[in-house]
Amino acid sequence: MQPSLRSSFHSFLRPQSLEHLISESKNNGHIPAQLFWEVRERYAPGTIVFEREGIDKGTILENPIRSDLISITQEHYLFLTFESQEWKSYEMLTDLNDLTSMSATLTPLCQTVIFQTDTDLICLTPQKEVLTAFIKSIEEMKQANGFFDYNKHDTQLLENKNWLVLSVITK
C-alpha cells in the first residue's frame, strides 16, 4: 500500500506538519491517532507492509528502524511496518495498557522529552530524530487503521489487546 504522492510535492510542509502533530498532542494531552496517520502519510512517501498473521520478526532485523527498539518488537504482535526515508514505524498489538514497562528501553533514547504521558511519548534523540511511541485502545485504532476486520474475522485476535506504535522520524 502506498501513501499519497502529494507529500513529495510539499516537502517544505514537513516541519510544519510534524510541529502540528506535536502541538495537537500537547493541547489534547495525548497523541491523536488519526492525525498521526495523516501526518505520517503526508510527511514522506513510503511503503506499508501489513500482515494480519503477524510480520516475521526475522525480516525486520534486516532493516530495523532502530536496533535499540528491536527488543520491543520481539515482545509484541507486530502486524504493520511503514518505511520511508524520513519516517519508519512499527505497529503492534500488545497486552500492555501504558508505556511504563518500556521506559527502560525508551528513556535512554531521549535526549529531550517534548511530550510525555503514561501512554504517549514524543522526544528528540541525540541523533536529532523524533521518537514517538503510543499505546491506544482498539477503539482508537479503528478510527485510524482500517486494516483489520473489527467486527468479524479479527475479533478474537484483537480481544483484550491495545495498539502500540513506535516511530522514528528524521527531521
Number of C-alpha atoms within 10 A of each C-alpha: 9 11 17 13 13 13 19 14 10 12 14 11 14 19 11 13 19 19 13 15 19 21 15 16 22 17 10 10 13 20 27 19 21 15 16 19 13 14 19 27 22 22 28 23 21 21 15 18 13 17 14 14 10 14 17 13 14 9 9 17 12 9 10 16 21 13 11 12 18 16 11 17 19 13 11 17 23 25 19 19 21 22 21 17 10 16 22 22 23 25 22 23 25 21 13 18 16 18 19 12 10 14 13 10 14 20 14 11 20 20 14 14 15 17 18 19 15 13 17 21 24 23 23 19 18 12 10 14 19 21 23 23 22 23 27 23 16 18 11 15 19 16 10 15 12 9 13 17 12 17 8 8 10 12 12 11 14 17 11 13 18 21 23 29 22 21 24 23 21 14 12
